[in-house]
Amino acid sequence: MRGSTVVNNKLLPLALLYVDRGREIEGITRLQKLVFLAQKDEGVSGDDGFEFKPYKYGPYSKELMDVLDTLEDRGYIKKTIQTTRSGNEKYIYSLTEDGQKLVRKGLLKKRGGKDLLDKSEDVKKKYNQQPIERVLRYVYNKYPEYAKNSELDIAN
């Protein structure tokens, strides 16, 4: 883990959606894991970090879900619903124009903002395009305490 970056936790999901040329993040499970890995592997945390608990698909933060709903309600992020081949719903997250402006005007000027974006870019480039099973396997193996309530058996 690199040096810690302390930021307001509402900015981390925005940063993840902003970096990597604004590429979408497919699935709430993936978005949860990207935020988790940004905090755990990259040191993006502080007192304002999201609290994660073991859940059905590994680490889960109710607080993160609430923040995402608030960001969507305020028009900073867009959540679209896509039906998968198996008939399940998958959420696709992207940053709106207002969200991009907020990151450019607010985050880039904040102390630690550039570092947050750099660490977010590292996490997103590493895990956003990998199959979700590979991301989960990595998380379950590195942080087994968060896999104890998982409904999936993919740790090895």
DOTOR-539676 format. One record per residue (C-alpha): x negated, y, z; residue number from 1; residue in three letters. Coordinates in pm, 1 decimal. Each point is the difference from the previous one (the first is absolute). Layout:
% DOTOR-539676
       xx       yy       zz pos code
        X        Y        Z NUM  Ala
...
% end
This chain:
% DOTOR-539676
       xx       yy       zz pos code
      0.0      0.0      0.0   1  Met
   -129.6    341.6    -91.8   2  Arg
     27.3    304.1    227.3   3  Gly
    345.9     82.0    128.2   4  Ser
    214.8    257.3   -178.4   5  Thr
    263.2    158.6    221.1   6  Val
    306.9    128.1   -182.7   7  Val
    371.5     35.1     51.4   8  Asn
    141.6   -342.9    -77.7   9  Asn
    264.1    141.8   -234.8  10  Lys
   -280.6     94.6   -237.9  11  Leu
   -140.5   -350.6    -47.3  12  Leu
    286.8   -135.9   -214.4  13  Pro
    -10.2    321.3   -205.6  14  Leu
   -375.4    -35.2    -46.3  15  Ala
     35.3   -362.7   -111.4  16  Leu
    262.1     95.4   -256.5  17  Leu
   -205.3    296.8   -123.7  18  Tyr
   -332.7   -173.5    -63.6  19  Val
    -85.3   -233.7   -288.0  20  Asp
    160.5    244.8   -243.6  21  Arg
    331.8    -24.1    184.7  22  Gly
     50.8   -366.2    -87.4  23  Arg
    318.3   -143.2    152.8  24  Glu
     -5.4   -242.1    290.9  25  Ile
    224.6   -299.7    -60.7  26  Glu
    173.3   -146.7    302.4  27  Gly
     41.6    102.5    360.0  28  Ile
   -213.8   -292.6    114.2  29  Thr
   -288.8    128.9   -212.2  30  Arg
     47.1    359.4    120.0  31  Leu
      7.7   -118.3    363.0  32  Gln
   -323.6   -194.4    -54.4  33  Lys
   -174.0    290.0   -177.3  34  Leu
     75.7    232.7    292.2  35  Val
   -106.3   -270.9    246.9  36  Phe
   -329.5    -59.8   -185.8  37  Leu
    -68.6    372.6    -29.9  38  Ala
     26.7     22.6    376.5  39  Gln
   -182.2   -322.5     88.9  40  Lys
   -265.3    -36.7   -271.9  41  Asp
    -60.9    367.0    -81.7  42  Glu
     49.8    160.9    340.4  43  Gly
    287.6    228.2    -98.0  44  Val
    168.7     31.4    335.7  45  Ser
    -33.2    194.1    319.7  46  Gly
    279.8     49.2    249.0  47  Asp
    231.8     59.2   -292.4  48  Asp
    -50.4   -339.7   -163.7  49  Gly
    293.1   -228.4    -69.1  50  Phe
     59.0   -278.4    250.4  51  Glu
     20.4   -339.5   -167.5  52  Phe
    149.3   -316.6    145.9  53  Lys
     -3.2   -361.3   -121.9  54  Pro
    306.1    -61.0   -216.1  55  Tyr
    138.0   -220.1   -280.3  56  Lys
   -271.2     93.7   -250.3  57  Tyr
   -280.4    100.1    233.1  58  Gly
    -57.8    348.1    141.3  59  Pro
    312.1    218.4     -8.2  60  Tyr
     68.2    352.7    121.6  61  Ser
    356.5    118.9     63.7  62  Lys
   -142.6    349.7     40.3  63  Glu
   -146.9    -17.6   -351.6  64  Leu
    343.7    -96.3   -134.7  65  Met
    152.6    301.7    175.1  66  Asp
   -269.1    230.0   -140.9  67  Val
     57.5   -136.0   -352.7  68  Leu
    374.2     63.1     34.9  69  Asp
    -68.1    356.5    116.7  70  Thr
   -244.2     64.3   -286.2  71  Leu
    257.8   -132.5   -244.9  72  Glu
    279.0    211.7    154.4  73  Asp
   -219.3    310.2    -33.3  74  Arg
    -72.3    -76.0   -363.8  75  Gly
   -372.0    -75.8     32.9  76  Tyr
     15.0   -364.4   -101.5  77  Ile
    226.5   -194.7   -230.9  78  Lys
    113.0   -354.8     67.9  79  Lys
    146.8   -191.0   -291.1  80  Thr
    148.3   -346.9     22.2  81  Ile
    -99.9   -273.4   -240.8  82  Gln
    154.5   -346.9    -10.5  83  Thr
   -259.3   -275.9    -15.3  84  Thr
     28.1   -318.1   -207.8  85  Arg
    113.7   -184.5    311.2  86  Ser
    283.4    250.8     50.8  87  Gly
   -154.6    179.6    297.9  88  Asn
    -32.5    376.3     23.0  89  Glu
   -343.7    160.7     -8.1  90  Lys
    -60.8    364.7     82.1  91  Tyr
   -236.4    200.4   -218.7  92  Ile
   -150.7    304.5    171.4  93  Tyr
   -134.8    307.1   -177.2  94  Ser
    -79.5    359.2     83.6  95  Leu
    233.4    270.0   -128.8  96  Thr
   -121.4    330.4   -141.4  97  Glu
     77.2    162.8    336.6  98  Asp
   -200.6   -275.8    169.7  99  Gly
   -295.7     65.0   -229.5 100  Gln
     18.3    372.5     79.3 101  Lys
     12.9    -74.7    372.0 102  Leu
   -314.1   -213.7    -23.1 103  Val
   -185.7    255.9   -213.3 104  Arg
     97.2    301.7    210.5 105  Lys
      7.6   -158.1    343.3 106  Gly
   -215.0   -307.7     21.9 107  Leu
   -291.8    117.1   -209.0 108  Leu
    -32.5    309.5    221.0 109  Lys
     26.4   -187.5    330.1 110  Lys
   -308.3    -93.7    193.3 111  Arg
    -67.9   -363.8    -86.8 112  Gly
    235.9      8.9   -298.8 113  Gly
   -264.4    -78.7   -261.6 114  Lys
   -127.7   -289.8    210.9 115  Asp
    355.0   -133.0     36.0 116  Leu
     46.5      9.5   -376.9 117  Leu
   -334.0   -175.0    -59.3 118  Asp
     82.3   -280.1    245.1 119  Lys
    352.9    -31.3   -137.9 120  Ser
   -141.4    -28.5   -351.9 121  Glu
   -235.7   -277.3    112.5 122  Asp
    284.6   -201.5    154.3 123  Val
    241.1     54.9   -285.8 124  Lys
   -250.6    -88.7   -271.3 125  Lys
   -102.0   -312.9    188.9 126  Lys
    345.9   -137.2     85.8 127  Tyr
    275.7    164.3   -205.3 128  Asn
    -51.4   -209.9   -312.7 129  Gln
    -76.6   -329.8    172.1 130  Gln
    273.3   -261.7     28.6 131  Pro
    184.4     58.0    327.2 132  Ile
    -82.8   -354.3    113.0 133  Glu
   -371.8     83.3    -19.3 134  Arg
     49.8    319.5    199.8 135  Val
    199.1   -187.8    263.7 136  Leu
   -257.8   -277.9     16.1 137  Arg
   -273.5    258.8     61.0 138  Tyr
    203.0    172.1    274.7 139  Val
    100.5   -330.2    164.4 140  Tyr
   -358.7   -128.5      2.7 141  Asn
   -159.3    323.3    121.5 142  Lys
    275.1     92.0    249.6 143  Tyr
    153.9   -334.5    105.9 144  Pro
    173.7    156.8    299.1 145  Glu
    233.7    175.9   -247.0 146  Tyr
     85.8   -324.3   -183.2 147  Ala
    138.6   -186.5    301.9 148  Lys
    366.1     81.2    -85.3 149  Asn
    -38.7    -39.9   -374.3 150  Ser
    250.9   -201.2   -199.7 151  Glu
   -272.8    -72.2   -254.7 152  Leu
   -266.0   -266.9     19.9 153  Asp
   -271.6    153.5   -215.5 154  Ile
   -279.1     69.9    246.4 155  Ala
   -245.6   -241.2   -163.0 156  Asn
% end
